Amino acid sequence: MTRLLAPELFGLMSIASIVMVGLTLLTDIGIRQNIIQHRHDNDQEFFDAAWTLQIFRGFAIWLTSCLLSVILSALNEANVFSEDSIYSDDRLPIIISIISLSAVIEGFSPIKFSLSIRKLDQTRITFIEISAQLLGVLAMLIWIYFDRSIWAMVMGWLYGVAAKIILSYILIPGRNNRIVWNLRAFKTIIKFGKWIFLTSLIGFMLTSGDRLILGIKTSPETMGFYSIAFLMVNTIYMMTSKLSSSIIFPALSDVFRRRPEDLSKTLYNFKIWIDSGMLFTSGFLFSTGGLIVDLLYDDRYAQAGRILQILALTLVANRYAIADQCYLSMGKPHVMTYLIAMRTMVFYILVPFGLYTYGLNGALWCIVLSGIVTIPASLLAQHKYGILNISRELVVLPIFLVGVTLGHFMVR
């Protein structure tokens, strides 16, 4: 795609997707988490109520994004943003309003998809998700054959979401849902979900704040470079997040229900592999970021290599987010909310300072630093709730140096 489209288009798509993801998280009331943690497997009334809320939420996201698009257009007409800012691009508002239709489509996702995650039916879930992504990419390539514009990425996004929903209905056995009005179920979902909402709200500010802040002083082209580097690093993080939500959280919830004394042991059985992979990848990309970008992309994207090397260090701190799944499984989502709130506060102090004082390079190093300085708080929380194993935390740290060393010899 980078060879078929201009760098600035990736910057525009990055901002549009941030708005979409942001609205999704800002309306997150923990519907899927409620279903996974719910004590009864066959509470159809509860599951139908969850599906009803899910549909209303999808339409709410779409309408809100349309309103934001109108506001952004008005701000552009008033020349609020500088000409160099990505926010001043006239294409951005319409892109946001069109891409948000995916929320309406996803609102009709069957609850049996979440029930399959609860039952750890990963074969079927993985097949559906990979197939949907491939169909989305195929739609992009077909579109781009006729029109090399940003609409190829927008339509690929929409087709991918639609394919996932259709495949879920076809391939997952079980009863389809119907719209119901059940205040008891609504209250149960919202009571648990209020902490998920706060966590998602603060988490969005943390995970997307880099591009929102950088966009103020960054051109679409430079944002495109950043998006390429961010995509590589975020792919590693999203893999672990997917494992957390689809496998680790359901497994920890089951252990806590049956054998709560084994919670820490189970956590570290997962964590040893995830920590090792993230530390090795962090060190390896730190050494080889420039080389990887040179191999995969043409000369227009060379600047992304330096950005990738610095961003790779964020994986050192990001691996601690896996332990947050324990607090959810214990029915204590507020602990995760407090931790993410603290990480976000540190982030919004350091990153704007780095950007306005030392430019893009300063912002990048402050993004890394904001994660590292909050590691002690994560460890203290684990200790307080009896899930910390300090020896297993320390034993994996040398793997970072292994990644750095191997990468260094490859570059040479």
Secondary structure, DSSP 8 states (H G I E B T S, - for coil): -TTTS-HHHHHHHHHHHHHHHHHHHHT---HHHHHHH-S-TT-HHHHHHHHHHHHHHHHHHHHHHHHHHHHHHHHHHTT-S-TTSGGG-TTHHHHHHHHTHHHHHHHT--HHHHHHHHTT-HHHHHHHHHHHHHHHHHHHHHHHHH--STHHHHHHHHHHHHHHHHHHHHHS-S--------HHHHHHHHHHHHHHHHHHHHHHHHHHHHHHHHHHH--HHHHHHHHHHHHHHHHHHHHHHHHIIIIIHHHHHHHHHH-GGGHHHHHHHHHHHHHHHHHHHHHHHHHHHHHHHHHHS-GGGTHHHHHHHHHTTHHHHHGGGGGHHHHHHTT-HHHHHHHHHHHHHHHHHHHHHHHHHHHHHHHHHHHHHHHHTTHHHHHHHHHHTT---HHHHHTTTHHHHHHHHHHHHHH-
